[in-house]
Structure formats: structure tokens, C-alpha cells
Amino acid sequence: MMKKSGDKGFFLILVVAVVAALAAILVRFGVDAQLSAMSSGNFRDEVVARLGAQSVLEGVKAAILKGQWQHPGLISFISKQMLKEVSCRGWVENEEGKLPVNRLIASGPEGVAILRRYWEERGCSLQSLNALIDWVDKDHTTFNGGSEAAYYGSKGVVLPNRPLQSIYELPAIPFMRRDMKRLKKSKAFPLYRGLTVWGTGKVNLLTADRDVLMALSDDMSLELADRILAEREDGQIQMMGDFKRVVHVPDGVYESFQRWGTLEGVTFQARIEAVYRKMRVMLRAVLARRGFDVRVLYFREGLWLPG
């Protein structure tokens, strides 16, 4: 009888152990299934958000062709018209309304002087500007205390000695992060908002902001820049000669406008943030209008999980 009782106890323990093991397996299976479902759902939501952003980008292309890209609520408007469940916001801006960094540096002292005035307007250090010039120019001679091969070699980085391929390369340049952090702390526009590596190499005088206008000539005053902005807003600037006839800019400013300026913008940057459920996709594209077509020169997407 003792043996049978022991057998029963053994089998009871075995059954309990098996049940416990099965329960653990089922729990694990349930967790794995839940995680799989969540991953599948996240992937689906990401795809929907990406497709939404790309759809809005197509709408932006159409707006550029029709000359209607300047409306501040363009991205939201297109999103509401085209999409039901994906919410989009963002902006479109003309790249020719900025200073063409590579061309200015390549042009020599006159172009460098324009960048220097812009740096001074933004309150940035000449150290970061000189380091930028050394990054872009083709020689290995340090420009006014900038940074050439020796510095980058010590950091394990090969000096590009080439034009910037993207304005977002700026943080890799010495002293640049310090200036960018200071601007961010003071809640000022980022340094790169007035700079570009795209476009025709000319500055669109109809979309350039005050800091860019101020940089184009030593003879440009704050009062004159504001007058240009006001006349431009009223639609009084239709041709280059209107700067003389309407605004009465001095000869030095007019000559600079003729050399560095244009009244046409054919290159645009679009930034679109698309949100679907808990997924948020950020899309950035540079677009160029060529006749009746809009081509993509640069395209980048990023995925965020908002907290």
C-alpha cells in the first residue's frame, strides 16, 4: 500500500509539473503571439504613414507646377484633401531664397565676404565659417585658423575637400555645433535655414529673408532690407529694374543683385510629417522644376515612435 501511495504521489507531481510546463509554454506562446501582432501592426502603420507622406509629396509637386507652393498651410491642405486617416503637416520653401554655400566659396573673396556678413548677422563665430571654407575648398591650406587635414586626421576623419553634398553635413564641421546650439538655445532660426547646396547658384530675391538680403551687399541697411520685403509683399517687384525704380536701392546693392540675384525659383525643399495611429514618419525631399516636370534631387525618410 505504501508503494501504491508513493506511485500516486509521484504521478501527481508529474502531472502538476507537466501542467505547469504547458502553462508556461502557453503563456510564452501568448506573449510571442501578442508581440508578433504588435510588430505586424506597427509595420502596417509605418507603411500607411509612409504612403501617406509620399502621396502628399505628389500633391506638392503638382502645387509647384501650378506656382501655388507658397501657401503656408499647403501640406495640411493637401493631406485633408487626399487622405482620410493619415494626418500630415510641414512646409515647402524655395532653395534659391538661400545663400548657395558651395558657389560662394568657390567664387573667392567676394563670395566669402557674403558668407561672412551672413555669419555676422546670425551672431556666429568666424571660426566655424573658416572651418566651413576649409571643408569645401580643394587645397590643404588652413584658412584664417580654420581646420584642414591635420585636425581631421587626428579625429580619424579624412578631410573631404569637396563641396557640401547636404547642408546637414554642417554639424560635422569644427566649431559649428557650438554656434548651432547657441542659436537653438536662443530660439532663433537654425543657421542652415539661410544656406543651401541646391539650386542654380543664384539667390531668389523674391523669397530671400532679411538676413540673406543683408548679406548680399555692404551697402544694404536694415531699413533698406525691410523696405524691399514690404514692396515685395505688395507685389511691386516684378523685374530686376524695380529695385531701382520702386525701392531706389543704391548702385552697390543693385550691382550685387544683378551678379548674385534672380527673380525665379526652380528648386524647392519639402518637409512632410505624417502621423498614423502611433507611427510618425518624417519625409524630406529636394525638388527641381524642369519645364512641365518636377524631379526629385534628394529624398530621405525617417521613422519615429512618439512617446
NUSEFI-817013 format. One record per residue (C-alpha): x negated, y, z negated; chain; residue in three letters; residue number from 1. Coordinates in steps of 0.02 Angstrom, whole numbers, m for minus. Last residue first. Example, Ala and Ser with C-alpha at 12.3 -4.5 7.8 and 13.67 -1.06 7.14 Angstrom:
residues 2
+--------+--------+--------+------+------+-----+
|     c1 |     c2 |     c3 | unit | code | pos |
+--------+--------+--------+------+------+-----+
|   m684 |    m53 |   m357 |    A |  SER |   2 |
|   m615 |   m225 |   m390 |    A |  ALA |   1 |
+--------+--------+--------+------+------+-----+
//
This chain:
residues 307
+--------+--------+--------+------+------+-----+
|     c1 |     c2 |     c3 | unit | code | pos |
+--------+--------+--------+------+------+-----+
|   m315 |   2949 |   1334 |    A |  GLY | 307 |
|   m315 |   2968 |   1522 |    A |  PRO | 306 |
|   m388 |   2821 |   1616 |    A |  LEU | 305 |
|   m492 |   2900 |   1755 |    A |  TRP | 304 |
|   m534 |   2843 |   1932 |    A |  LEU | 303 |
|   m644 |   2937 |   2055 |    A |  GLY | 302 |
|   m632 |   2965 |   2241 |    A |  GLU | 301 |
|   m756 |   3046 |   2361 |    A |  ARG | 300 |
|   m746 |   3106 |   2540 |    A |  PHE | 299 |
|   m859 |   3219 |   2640 |    A |  TYR | 298 |
|   m852 |   3280 |   2820 |    A |  LEU | 297 |
|   m670 |   3232 |   2853 |    A |  VAL | 296 |
|   m611 |   3297 |   3021 |    A |  ARG | 295 |
|   m462 |   3408 |   3058 |    A |  VAL | 294 |
|   m404 |   3409 |   3240 |    A |  ASP | 293 |
|   m320 |   3534 |   3354 |    A |  PHE | 292 |
|   m480 |   3632 |   3385 |    A |  GLY | 291 |
|   m608 |   3571 |   3260 |    A |  ARG | 290 |
|   m555 |   3607 |   3081 |    A |  ARG | 289 |
|   m678 |   3540 |   2955 |    A |  ALA | 288 |
|   m628 |   3453 |   2793 |    A |  LEU | 287 |
|   m725 |   3424 |   2632 |    A |  VAL | 286 |
|   m640 |   3299 |   2518 |    A |  ALA | 285 |
|   m619 |   3272 |   2331 |    A |  ARG | 284 |
|   m500 |   3144 |   2258 |    A |  LEU | 283 |
|   m465 |   3118 |   2073 |    A |  MET | 282 |
|   m360 |   2967 |   2024 |    A |  VAL | 281 |
|   m258 |   2955 |   1865 |    A |  ARG | 280 |
|   m179 |   2794 |   1803 |    A |  MET | 279 |
|    m62 |   2785 |   1655 |    A |  LYS | 278 |
|    100 |   2796 |   1756 |    A |  ARG | 277 |
|     46 |   2868 |   1924 |    A |  TYR | 276 |
|    m58 |   3026 |   1922 |    A |  VAL | 275 |
|   m144 |   3103 |   2075 |    A |  ALA | 274 |
|   m275 |   3241 |   2059 |    A |  GLU | 273 |
|   m320 |   3320 |   2225 |    A |  ILE | 272 |
|   m470 |   3429 |   2266 |    A |  ARG | 271 |
|   m480 |   3496 |   2442 |    A |  ALA | 270 |
|   m631 |   3584 |   2516 |    A |  GLN | 269 |
|   m616 |   3679 |   2678 |    A |  PHE | 268 |
|   m719 |   3717 |   2833 |    A |  THR | 267 |
|   m653 |   3820 |   2980 |    A |  VAL | 266 |
|   m648 |   3994 |   2905 |    A |  GLY | 265 |
|   m647 |   4148 |   3016 |    A |  GLU | 264 |
|   m683 |   4329 |   2981 |    A |  LEU | 263 |
|   m872 |   4308 |   2983 |    A |  THR | 262 |
|  m1017 |   4375 |   2882 |    A |  GLY | 261 |
|  m1206 |   4357 |   2867 |    A |  TRP | 260 |
|  m1276 |   4471 |   3001 |    A |  ARG | 259 |
|  m1124 |   4582 |   3035 |    A |  GLN | 258 |
|  m1083 |   4594 |   2850 |    A |  PHE | 257 |
|  m1263 |   4640 |   2810 |    A |  SER | 256 |
|  m1258 |   4778 |   2941 |    A |  GLU | 255 |
|  m1094 |   4842 |   2869 |    A |  TYR | 254 |
|  m1163 |   4845 |   2692 |    A |  VAL | 253 |
|  m1317 |   4944 |   2744 |    A |  GLY | 252 |
|  m1214 |   5063 |   2852 |    A |  ASP | 251 |
|  m1099 |   5114 |   2708 |    A |  PRO | 250 |
|   m924 |   5040 |   2695 |    A |  VAL | 249 |
|   m784 |   5155 |   2751 |    A |  HIS | 248 |
|   m644 |   5038 |   2691 |    A |  VAL | 247 |
|   m525 |   5064 |   2836 |    A |  VAL | 246 |
|   m630 |   5115 |   2987 |    A |  ARG | 245 |
|   m796 |   5039 |   2935 |    A |  LYS | 244 |
|   m734 |   4876 |   2860 |    A |  PHE | 243 |
|   m603 |   4877 |   2998 |    A |  ASP | 242 |
|   m742 |   4853 |   3127 |    A |  GLY | 241 |
|   m758 |   4670 |   3078 |    A |  MET | 240 |
|   m580 |   4632 |   3130 |    A |  MET | 239 |
|   m411 |   4609 |   3045 |    A |  GLN | 238 |
|   m441 |   4691 |   2877 |    A |  ILE | 237 |
|   m285 |   4788 |   2826 |    A |  GLN | 236 |
|   m187 |   4636 |   2770 |    A |  GLY | 235 |
|   m140 |   4712 |   2602 |    A |  ASP | 234 |
|   m245 |   4582 |   2511 |    A |  GLU | 233 |
|   m395 |   4629 |   2619 |    A |  ARG | 232 |
|   m372 |   4812 |   2577 |    A |  GLU | 231 |
|   m372 |   4769 |   2391 |    A |  ALA | 230 |
|   m521 |   4650 |   2401 |    A |  LEU | 229 |
|   m621 |   4778 |   2501 |    A |  ILE | 228 |
|   m580 |   4912 |   2373 |    A |  ARG | 227 |
|   m637 |   4796 |   2232 |    A |  ASP | 226 |
|   m804 |   4768 |   2321 |    A |  ALA | 225 |
|   m825 |   4955 |   2345 |    A |  LEU | 224 |
|   m794 |   4990 |   2160 |    A |  GLU | 223 |
|   m916 |   4853 |   2108 |    A |  LEU | 222 |
|  m1048 |   4928 |   2221 |    A |  SER | 221 |
|  m1124 |   4853 |   2378 |    A |  MET | 220 |
|  m1280 |   4943 |   2438 |    A |  ASP | 219 |
|  m1394 |   4800 |   2383 |    A |  ASP | 218 |
|  m1297 |   4689 |   2504 |    A |  SER | 217 |
|  m1222 |   4515 |   2515 |    A |  LEU | 216 |
|  m1224 |   4477 |   2329 |    A |  ALA | 215 |
|  m1082 |   4595 |   2284 |    A |  MET | 214 |
|   m969 |   4510 |   2412 |    A |  LEU | 213 |
|  m1007 |   4340 |   2335 |    A |  VAL | 212 |
|   m972 |   4403 |   2159 |    A |  ASP | 211 |
|   m808 |   4485 |   2213 |    A |  ARG | 210 |
|   m736 |   4329 |   2296 |    A |  ASP | 209 |
|   m758 |   4279 |   2478 |    A |  ALA | 208 |
|   m595 |   4234 |   2570 |    A |  THR | 207 |
|   m580 |   4368 |   2705 |    A |  LEU | 206 |
|   m768 |   4400 |   2715 |    A |  LEU | 205 |
|   m797 |   4220 |   2769 |    A |  ASN | 204 |
|   m984 |   4197 |   2738 |    A |  VAL | 203 |
|  m1083 |   4120 |   2882 |    A |  LYS | 202 |
|  m1184 |   3959 |   2879 |    A |  GLY | 201 |
|  m1050 |   3870 |   2980 |    A |  THR | 200 |
|   m978 |   3770 |   2837 |    A |  GLY | 199 |
|  m1048 |   3654 |   2707 |    A |  TRP | 198 |
|  m1188 |   3668 |   2579 |    A |  VAL | 197 |
|  m1087 |   3786 |   2471 |    A |  THR | 196 |
|  m1103 |   3912 |   2330 |    A |  LEU | 195 |
|   m978 |   4027 |   2243 |    A |  GLY | 194 |
|   m891 |   3891 |   2142 |    A |  ARG | 193 |
|  m1061 |   3812 |   2107 |    A |  TYR | 192 |
|  m1096 |   3927 |   1960 |    A |  LEU | 191 |
|   m940 |   3872 |   1868 |    A |  PRO | 190 |
|   m808 |   4007 |   1838 |    A |  PHE | 189 |
|   m823 |   4084 |   1666 |    A |  ALA | 188 |
|   m757 |   4003 |   1507 |    A |  LYS | 187 |
|   m902 |   4074 |   1405 |    A |  SER | 186 |
|   m952 |   3897 |   1356 |    A |  LYS | 185 |
|   m938 |   3840 |   1537 |    A |  LYS | 184 |
|  m1051 |   3982 |   1595 |    A |  LEU | 183 |
|  m1179 |   3938 |   1461 |    A |  ARG | 182 |
|  m1172 |   3754 |   1505 |    A |  LYS | 181 |
|  m1205 |   3793 |   1689 |    A |  MET | 180 |
|  m1353 |   3904 |   1646 |    A |  ASP | 179 |
|  m1432 |   3769 |   1537 |    A |  ARG | 178 |
|  m1393 |   3633 |   1663 |    A |  ARG | 177 |
|  m1487 |   3729 |   1798 |    A |  MET | 176 |
|  m1651 |   3747 |   1703 |    A |  PHE | 175 |
|  m1727 |   3605 |   1807 |    A |  PRO | 174 |
|  m1624 |   3539 |   1956 |    A |  ILE | 173 |
|  m1523 |   3379 |   1930 |    A |  ALA | 172 |
|  m1370 |   3483 |   1880 |    A |  PRO | 171 |
|  m1368 |   3562 |   2055 |    A |  LEU | 170 |
|  m1339 |   3399 |   2150 |    A |  GLU | 169 |
|  m1153 |   3437 |   2143 |    A |  TYR | 168 |
|  m1177 |   3563 |   2283 |    A |  ILE | 167 |
|  m1198 |   3414 |   2398 |    A |  SER | 166 |
|  m1331 |   3369 |   2525 |    A |  GLN | 165 |
|  m1448 |   3505 |   2463 |    A |  LEU | 164 |
|  m1578 |   3541 |   2596 |    A |  PRO | 163 |
|  m1741 |   3444 |   2583 |    A |  ARG | 162 |
|  m1899 |   3447 |   2479 |    A |  ASN | 161 |
|  m1828 |   3292 |   2389 |    A |  PRO | 160 |
|  m1951 |   3290 |   2243 |    A |  LEU | 159 |
|  m1976 |   3110 |   2192 |    A |  VAL | 158 |
|  m1913 |   3081 |   2016 |    A |  VAL | 157 |
|  m2010 |   2988 |   1882 |    A |  GLY | 156 |
|  m1998 |   3137 |   1765 |    A |  LYS | 155 |
|  m2184 |   3174 |   1778 |    A |  SER | 154 |
|  m2167 |   3164 |   1968 |    A |  GLY | 153 |
|  m2026 |   3291 |   1962 |    A |  TYR | 152 |
|  m2136 |   3417 |   1875 |    A |  TYR | 151 |
|  m2290 |   3388 |   1982 |    A |  ALA | 150 |
|  m2189 |   3388 |   2145 |    A |  ALA | 149 |
|  m2120 |   3564 |   2126 |    A |  GLU | 148 |
|  m2032 |   3663 |   1992 |    A |  SER | 147 |
|  m2010 |   3852 |   1989 |    A |  GLY | 146 |
|  m2136 |   3972 |   1917 |    A |  GLY | 145 |
|  m2122 |   4101 |   2056 |    A |  ASN | 144 |
|  m2103 |   3973 |   2197 |    A |  PHE | 143 |
|  m2215 |   3820 |   2172 |    A |  THR | 142 |
|  m2300 |   3768 |   2333 |    A |  THR | 141 |
|  m2254 |   3593 |   2392 |    A |  HIS | 140 |
|  m2176 |   3648 |   2556 |    A |  ASP | 139 |
|  m2009 |   3599 |   2633 |    A |  LYS | 138 |
|  m1894 |   3716 |   2539 |    A |  ASP | 137 |
|  m1738 |   3647 |   2454 |    A |  VAL | 136 |
|  m1799 |   3590 |   2282 |    A |  TRP | 135 |
|  m1924 |   3734 |   2268 |    A |  ASP | 134 |
|  m1783 |   3858 |   2303 |    A |  ILE | 133 |
|  m1674 |   3776 |   2170 |    A |  LEU | 132 |
|  m1817 |   3786 |   2043 |    A |  ALA | 131 |
|  m1834 |   3971 |   2082 |    A |  ASN | 130 |
|  m1647 |   3995 |   2054 |    A |  LEU | 129 |
|  m1653 |   3899 |   1889 |    A |  SER | 128 |
|  m1798 |   4004 |   1826 |    A |  GLN | 127 |
|  m1714 |   4163 |   1888 |    A |  LEU | 126 |
|  m1590 |   4142 |   1745 |    A |  SER | 125 |
|  m1402 |   4158 |   1765 |    A |  CYS | 124 |
|  m1296 |   4310 |   1723 |    A |  GLY | 123 |
|  m1170 |   4273 |   1862 |    A |  ARG | 122 |
|  m1204 |   4440 |   1948 |    A |  GLU | 121 |
|  m1391 |   4409 |   1926 |    A |  GLU | 120 |
|  m1380 |   4240 |   2011 |    A |  TRP | 119 |
|  m1279 |   4318 |   2152 |    A |  TYR | 118 |
|  m1411 |   4454 |   2174 |    A |  ARG | 117 |
|  m1547 |   4320 |   2179 |    A |  ARG | 116 |
|  m1450 |   4221 |   2308 |    A |  LEU | 115 |
|  m1441 |   4373 |   2422 |    A |  ILE | 114 |
|  m1627 |   4407 |   2395 |    A |  ALA | 113 |
|  m1667 |   4227 |   2445 |    A |  VAL | 112 |
|  m1579 |   4259 |   2611 |    A |  GLY | 111 |
|  m1682 |   4413 |   2646 |    A |  GLU | 110 |
|  m1845 |   4331 |   2587 |    A |  PRO | 109 |
|  m1834 |   4178 |   2700 |    A |  GLY | 108 |
|  m1697 |   4112 |   2814 |    A |  SER | 107 |
|  m1716 |   3933 |   2749 |    A |  ALA | 106 |
|  m1659 |   3986 |   2575 |    A |  ILE | 105 |
|  m1504 |   4072 |   2643 |    A |  LEU | 104 |
|  m1464 |   3929 |   2761 |    A |  ARG | 103 |
|  m1473 |   3798 |   2623 |    A |  ASN | 102 |
|  m1369 |   3895 |   2499 |    A |  VAL | 101 |
|  m1224 |   3948 |   2612 |    A |  PRO | 100 |
|  m1140 |   4077 |   2497 |    A |  LEU |  99 |
|   m954 |   4048 |   2479 |    A |  LYS |  98 |
|   m798 |   4102 |   2575 |    A |  GLY |  97 |
|   m853 |   3986 |   2715 |    A |  GLU |  96 |
|   m801 |   3840 |   2604 |    A |  GLU |  95 |
|   m617 |   3891 |   2612 |    A |  ASN |  94 |
|   m519 |   3827 |   2463 |    A |  GLU |  93 |
|   m385 |   3696 |   2431 |    A |  VAL |  92 |
|   m317 |   3661 |   2257 |    A |  TRP |  91 |
|   m254 |   3525 |   2142 |    A |  GLY |  90 |
|    m95 |   3439 |   2083 |    A |  ARG |  89 |
|    m13 |   3272 |   2117 |    A |  CYS |  88 |
|    127 |   3171 |   2037 |    A |  SER |  87 |
|    161 |   2997 |   2104 |    A |  VAL |  86 |
|    338 |   2929 |   2083 |    A |  GLU |  85 |
|    433 |   3012 |   2225 |    A |  LYS |  84 |
|    303 |   3066 |   2353 |    A |  LEU |  83 |
|    308 |   3167 |   2514 |    A |  MET |  82 |
|    399 |   3330 |   2474 |    A |  GLN |  81 |
|    351 |   3338 |   2291 |    A |  LYS |  80 |
|    169 |   3299 |   2330 |    A |  SER |  79 |
|    161 |   3426 |   2471 |    A |  ILE |  78 |
|    225 |   3562 |   2353 |    A |  PHE |  77 |
|    106 |   3512 |   2213 |    A |  SER |  76 |
|    m43 |   3520 |   2331 |    A |  ILE |  75 |
|     10 |   3686 |   2409 |    A |  LEU |  74 |
|     44 |   3780 |   2247 |    A |  GLY |  73 |
|    m89 |   3913 |   2276 |    A |  PRO |  72 |
|    m35 |   3942 |   2459 |    A |  HIS |  71 |
|   m195 |   3967 |   2560 |    A |  GLN |  70 |
|   m182 |   3810 |   2668 |    A |  TRP |  69 |
|    m45 |   3877 |   2784 |    A |  GLN |  68 |
|   m151 |   3902 |   2941 |    A |  GLY |  67 |
|    m48 |   3773 |   3037 |    A |  LYS |  66 |
|   m198 |   3659 |   3064 |    A |  LEU |  65 |
|   m246 |   3681 |   2881 |    A |  ILE |  64 |
|    m69 |   3635 |   2825 |    A |  ALA |  63 |
|    m76 |   3475 |   2928 |    A |  ALA |  62 |
|   m241 |   3427 |   2849 |    A |  LYS |  61 |
|   m167 |   3461 |   2676 |    A |  VAL |  60 |
|    m24 |   3342 |   2715 |    A |  GLY |  59 |
|   m150 |   3206 |   2758 |    A |  GLU |  58 |
|   m233 |   3241 |   2590 |    A |  LEU |  57 |
|    m64 |   3218 |   2506 |    A |  VAL |  56 |
|    m56 |   3042 |   2578 |    A |  SER |  55 |
|   m231 |   3006 |   2515 |    A |  GLN |  54 |
|   m184 |   3060 |   2339 |    A |  ALA |  53 |
|    m28 |   2950 |   2342 |    A |  GLY |  52 |
|   m125 |   2802 |   2411 |    A |  LEU |  51 |
|   m250 |   2819 |   2269 |    A |  ARG |  50 |
|   m112 |   2830 |   2138 |    A |  ALA |  49 |
|    m21 |   2677 |   2208 |    A |  VAL |  48 |
|   m184 |   2578 |   2214 |    A |  VAL |  47 |
|   m225 |   2625 |   2034 |    A |  GLU |  46 |
|    m51 |   2575 |   1977 |    A |  ASP |  45 |
|    m69 |   2405 |   2060 |    A |  ARG |  44 |
|   m240 |   2379 |   1983 |    A |  PHE |  43 |
|   m174 |   2429 |   1812 |    A |  ASN |  42 |
|    m27 |   2310 |   1830 |    A |  GLY |  41 |
|   m140 |   2165 |   1879 |    A |  SER |  40 |
|   m255 |   2203 |   1735 |    A |  SER |  39 |
|   m107 |   2214 |   1615 |    A |  MET |  38 |
|    m35 |   2051 |   1682 |    A |  ALA |  37 |
|   m204 |   1967 |   1663 |    A |  SER |  36 |
|   m219 |   2034 |   1487 |    A |  LEU |  35 |
|    m47 |   1966 |   1445 |    A |  GLN |  34 |
|    m86 |   1798 |   1523 |    A |  ALA |  33 |
|   m250 |   1789 |   1429 |    A |  ASP |  32 |
|   m161 |   1833 |   1266 |    A |  VAL |  31 |
|    m27 |   1702 |   1298 |    A |  GLY |  30 |
|   m156 |   1571 |   1345 |    A |  PHE |  29 |
|   m253 |   1612 |   1187 |    A |  ARG |  28 |
|    m95 |   1596 |   1083 |    A |  VAL |  27 |
|    m51 |   1434 |   1173 |    A |  LEU |  26 |
|   m225 |   1364 |   1146 |    A |  ILE |  25 |
|   m223 |   1414 |    963 |    A |  ALA |  24 |
|    m50 |   1334 |    942 |    A |  ALA |  23 |
|   m113 |   1176 |   1028 |    A |  LEU |  22 |
|   m261 |   1169 |    910 |    A |  ALA |  21 |
|   m148 |   1195 |    760 |    A |  ALA |  20 |
|    m29 |   1060 |    822 |    A |  VAL |  19 |
|   m177 |    942 |    848 |    A |  VAL |  18 |
|   m244 |    978 |    673 |    A |  ALA |  17 |
|    m73 |    955 |    595 |    A |  VAL |  16 |
|    m53 |    791 |    689 |    A |  VAL |  15 |
|   m224 |    731 |    631 |    A |  LEU |  14 |
|   m188 |    780 |    450 |    A |  ILE |  13 |
|    m26 |    683 |    457 |    A |  LEU |  12 |
|   m115 |    536 |    538 |    A |  PHE |  11 |
|   m243 |    532 |    398 |    A |  PHE |  10 |
|   m110 |    547 |    264 |    A |  GLY |   9 |
|    m10 |    406 |    342 |    A |  LYS |   8 |
|   m166 |    298 |    352 |    A |  ASP |   7 |
|   m205 |    334 |    170 |    A |  GLY |   6 |
|    m30 |    284 |    119 |    A |  SER |   5 |
|    m48 |    123 |    222 |    A |  LYS |   4 |
|   m215 |     85 |    136 |    A |  LYS |   3 |
|   m143 |    118 |    m37 |    A |  MET |   2 |
|      0 |      0 |      0 |    A |  MET |   1 |
+--------+--------+--------+------+------+-----+
//
